[in-house]
Amino acid sequence: MTAGLVAVILAQAPVLQAPEPANAAVPEVNLGSMRARLDPNAVRTTNASGAVVNNCLYTRTDGPWVSSANWSVQAHGTPVSLGPNEVCAGNIGQSRIHLTPGAGVRTALGAPFVVAAMSHRNNPTYSSVTSGSAFLSGTAQLKVPGVNAEFEIDWKLQETQDNLMGPACPTDPTNTGKCPDELTFPAGVEQSFMVGPVPYLFRVVHSQIVSTGPLTGGYDNGGAPGPPDYGVAEGVACPAAPTGRGILSSVTREDRVTKICIYAEIAQDRTLKVTKNTTSPAGGLTFPFTSSSDRADSPWATQSSFSLGAGLSRGPQTAQAGETVTIQEGTPPGDWELEDISCVDGVGAAVADVEYDVVARSVVLREIPIAQSVTELPITCTFTNALAPQGRWTLAKTAAIDGVPGGDEAMPGDTIAYRVTATGIEGTVTGATITDDLANVLTHAAFQSATLQVNGGGASAVPLVGTTLTAGPFALGAGQTAVLEYRVIVDDDAWLSALHNVARAVGSVAPDRCAAGDPPAAECQTSHRTPSRFLVQKLGYGINGEEPFPVAVDGALFDVRADDNGAPGAPIDAQPVATGAVGRFDVAGIWPGTYWLTELKAPTGHALLAEPVRFTVAADGTLTVHGDHPNVEVDGSGFELGVVDTAAYVLPETGGPGTWLFVAGGLATLATALLAAILRRRRT
């Protein structure tokens, strides 16, 4: 019989019972009342390589099938039946291996359970032979009625020379007394068995020492059986679950009883393969992955990082039924994006209880279900990536003045609300960022606030750094928008001012328009202007020539009208308003164009202007008077009109016309010269 584990399937179908609460993916196994024995036909003496030798180790076995709490016994060493020439010098009695099955329990599929316990009653049987160690091999047989199968667990005992100490002792180089022996179970032994068409595995997973104690009873040096005392140490119960996994050997001390608990599991090993698929050639690109499992010893937990190129796979590697495995694709290279994930079994059917998340690029195989046939065992999860469509987006900018969209004419004190909208056209744009330099706005206006709203989400504040707003970065998909909104208030003294700014954007791809570095498109910029203002200074002579020079006088009233094909038209909004200074009027909010100034009322004792005066406001706000109007002149600044009224003279009560007409004519001529002089003097 080869080393390992063999199963014999009995005729009656096993009983696999659902756990409570029911979960068809991870059933429980009712092991039933297990029985065990040490096979009397399998015990033999061998050397380290397995060859049969004769080195004074002879065996004697009591091998009935026993139930839990009872022991099957195998003794080795010098039996009483040997002749004088076959007795090894120095033997003081036989050692014994005891075996008892675990108690019948219900255990979850894949969960370790106590399948048996073995003890070594270690009499020093090997002290004088100097050939190193002797190896005793045997088989522990188990009947598990819950699955109607019989299993065999191979074991090997290394009997060392008792008198070896320190580094010479192969089992314990630190030993200062008798060299201990070692009981080993071959690693990796397992056996498959079937429940109808459904495959399962029986696997030994761990062994651990739970107690040691003094030798009592046993076979003495004369070969007579001692009292049936299995020792105090053998009465210590095995824990229901092991303290570790994968340890399959234990050192047993000389002159002591050592109890070892053996743990096994009944499981279904499925295989899992992860495959990378791309919808078009990906060249030498690789896609990063991570994996995790709720089983610490799973290869999907211990080998948690890997990369796959197009058409390549990881696995197949073991994934047990009942295990939960998560596969996560990292950020794909370049413009690739995950398009689909699918997990199918060996017959191409979708695996149950799988959680797919293409957006998060992950799949969770939760409590992998039991395959109902051998052909269903393999699972393949395919991650399919496609080249993302080339992202396209655009930018547009608008503004509203005091809530009214459009228009480019603003007044001091107005609020200008700007709106910059980024719109996704196709694909996905990442790292999208909008900038707007307000340098040419903030010289004439005060910044209020700014916010960014992406894809209809909440608005977040955007700080002004220096004179620049920077909104982003953000991602933008087809049909999605990101809106930057901000407000300024035009300064109260911002007359004849221009407010101009340009929005630009950058991203993983440049926008169709308004890209940083490109000439600004009309849709990406806004311009606003404010009107001009000028002054009217009313001057006049004293009545009957009482004042030889024109002086500022109050009492006048003026009207400004639009030009209508060379004639005065309708009054405009910007009308002369008295400033409080004598004879001084402010005309604020007048736009470049041609207008007419009419004196509606003259100061007391003065004559009205003879006719309306036509004048032009230039783009820079300077004034020009048209026609022959000697009593109206623009001052040197270009922003003030001086208007001189002549005095009204009192007519003689009797007699001829007198001299007033001659005097008035002379005064009019003099007024023109004096007005120019006065305006020049005002400028200086």
C-alpha positions, 0 to 999 in steps of 0.5 A: 500500500503506497503512502497517502490516503485511500477511500473505499466508497460504501453502497449507501448514499451519504447524508449531506444535511443543510445547515441551519439556517439553510444555505445550499451553497455550504451544506453540513456533513453529518459524520455519524459515529466514526470507528477506527483501527490501526491496520495490523497488516500495514505495520513494518520497519523501514529505513528513512528511504522506505526500504525494509530493514531489520534493526531490532524493531518488531511489532505487535498489534491489537487491531479491532475496530473501536469507537470514540473514547476507545483505543486501538493499540499497536506495540513495537520493540522487543516482543516476548516471542523473539529468541535470544539472538533477536533481542536488541540490547538496551531495550527496556520494553515496548513502545505503543501507538494508540488510535481513537476516532473522533466523536460523530459531529456535524461539520460544515463543508470545508471546516476542519473537524477532529477525525482521530487522536493518536498517542505515543506511549514512548518507552525507550526501545532503541538505545544501543544500535548505532545506525541512526534512526529507525522508521516505523510506518503504519496506517490508521483506518477510519470508517465515516458512516455519515459519508459511507466511506472508509479512509486510511491515513498513513503515519510514520514514526521515527525511532531515534537512538535514545543516547543522542544529544544536542545537534546529534539528535535529529528530532531536537538539536537542543535536547540534553536528555534522551533524543525524542521520537517524531510522529509524522503524517504525510503532507498533502494526502487526500482522497476523492469520493463521490456522492452520486455524481457530486465529487468531494475530498477527504483531506488531513489538514493539521495535527497538534499535541494537546497533552503529555503525561507519565507512562503508566501500564503498557508492555513491560520488559518481560513482554507481559501486558500491563494494566489497561491504563491509557494514561492521564494524558490520553484523557485530555479532549481535543479542541473542536477546531485546530489552533493552526493549519498544515502542521503534520508532525509532532515530537514525542518525548521519551518516557512520556505519553504524548497525545496528538489530535488529527484534523481533517476536512471534507470539501469540494475543491473547485478551480478558478481561472481569471482570464483577460479579454480585450475587444481589440488588440492591446499590444503588450499592455498588462492589466493589474489585478488583486484577489482576496479570500475568506480562507487564509490558506487559499491561493487567492489570498496568499498570491493576491497580486497579479497582472494579465495581458490580453488573452492570458489567464491566472489559474486554474487554482483551487477555490473551495465550495463555500469559499468567498473569493473577490477579484478586483481589476486595478486601473486599466492602462491607457484608454482601456475601460472595463466593459464586462465581467462574467463567471461560468462553470465547466459546462458554460452555465453562469455561477450562482451568487456572484456579485458583479460591479463593472464600475468598481471593476470587481467580482465577488464569488460569494460562498462558491456553490457546490458543483453538481458534477465533475464537469461543473467543477472549473470556474472561469471569470472573464474580464473584458476590456474595450478601448474607451471612446475618445472623449469630446467636450466643449465649453461655453460662457454667458453672462447676465446683468442684474438677472437679464441674460445677454447684453453688453451694457452695464451700469456702475453698481450692476451685478454681472453673473457669469456662467461657464458650462462644460458639456461632455459630447462623447466618451469620458474626459478626466482631469477636466479643469476650467480657468477664468482670469478676471484681471480685466474685470476686477479693475472695474468690479468687485468679486463676490463668489464662485461655485462649481456644480458637476453632473447635477451634484452639490455646488462647491465653492471655488476660491479666487486666487489672485485674479484667477478662478480654477474649477476642477479637476472633474470627470465628464461623460457624454451628456454630462455638464459642469457649471462654473458660476460667479458674480461681480458688482461693477464699481460705482465710479466705473464710468467708460470702462471695459470688462472683458475676460476669457474662459479656458479649459484643459483635460485628458483631451482638449475641448472642442473650443476654449482650449488653453493656448488656443485663440479665444472663441466668441463663445468663450469670452464676455465683454461689457462696457459702461457709459460715459458722463460729462458736465454742463457748466451754466454761465451768464452775465449780470443784468444790464451788464452789471457783470462784465464777465460771465459767472456761474449762475443757477436757475437753468434747466436743460434737456438732452435728446437723441439725434433723429436724422439730424433733428432732436428726437426723444429725451434719453434716460441720462438727463442733466442733474444739478450737482449742488455746485452753482450752475453745474450739471452732471449727465451720467450714463450716456453712451457714445452717439449724437445728441441735442442739448436744449436749454428749457429754462434760463436763469432769471434775467438771462436769455435762453439759448437761441436753439438746441445744440447738436453734440457728439459723445465719442467712444472715449467719452469726449464731446464735440459740438457741431454747428455755429454755437458761439455761446457753447464750447467744450473745455480742454478735458473734452468732458465739459460743456460750458453754456453762456446765457446773455443778460436780458436788458430792460427796454427804455420806457419811451423814445426811440429804440435806444442803444440796447441793440448795439450794446447786445450785439457787442456783448454777444461777440464779447461773450464768445471770447470771454467763454473760451477764456473762462473755460480755459481758466477753469481748466488751469 
